[in-house]
């Protein structure tokens, strides 16, 4: 039907060649084409350097991928893998804190009895000072060992509980960003 409507001359027409100026044609001729040569191998897919802080090793294929990718190129879900690593890190962190706390409590238990040892040196002279009509220097000299024992016990308690307090503070402030900074790749 279409052959009948157009004359024979129209069917023989060749499309006109569109010409640009010579500068434009030279520019277009020098521009790189988007067709790939068969001789050049395709560029490998860009992957991060293994061991960098911005990379994660896929558990399925073993290739490194960027942390920002949700899925590996093999199809494995990377966000779930990194969340599993974070939960394991947090569980390990809590376990270490429990060990430190238990060890500190074991070391601090004998120190808690030292203020009881100091009580005779503090309460005895205090009772003498209250019920005596005259205060003597020996009454005040008896307080020195009592306060020294209590002060030494407090300093030792503070020194031994330091690691426990540092661990508790780190555990309290630990979040996903801290995990990303602390994780070993």
Residue pairs with C-beta under 8 A, 6 or more apart in sequence:
3 11
19 25
20 28
36 42
45 73
47 55
47 63
47 64
47 65
47 66
48 54
48 55
48 64
48 65
48 66
49 55
49 64
50 57
50 64
50 185
51 185
52 185
53 180
53 181
53 185
54 66
54 67
54 68
55 64
55 65
55 66
55 67
55 185
56 64
56 65
56 66
56 67
56 78
56 81
56 82
56 185
57 63
57 64
57 65
57 185
58 64
58 65
58 72
58 74
58 76
58 78
58 81
59 76
59 81
60 72
60 74
60 75
60 76
61 72
61 73
61 74
61 76
63 72
63 73
63 74
65 72
65 73
65 78
67 78
67 82
67 180
69 78
70 77
70 78
70 79
71 77
71 78
72 78
85 179
85 183
86 176
86 179
89 179
89 182
89 183
90 174
90 179
93 170
93 171
93 174
94 171
96 167
97 167
97 168
97 171
100 163
100 164
100 167
101 164
101 167
101 168
104 160
104 161
104 163
104 164
105 164
107 160
108 157
108 160
108 161
111 153
111 156
111 157
111 160
112 157
114 149
114 150
114 152
114 153
115 149
115 150
115 153
117 149
118 145
118 146
118 147
118 149
118 150
118 153
119 146
120 146
121 142
121 143
121 145
121 146
121 149
122 143
122 146
122 147
122 150
124 142
125 139
125 140
125 142
125 143
125 146
128 139
129 135
129 139
132 139
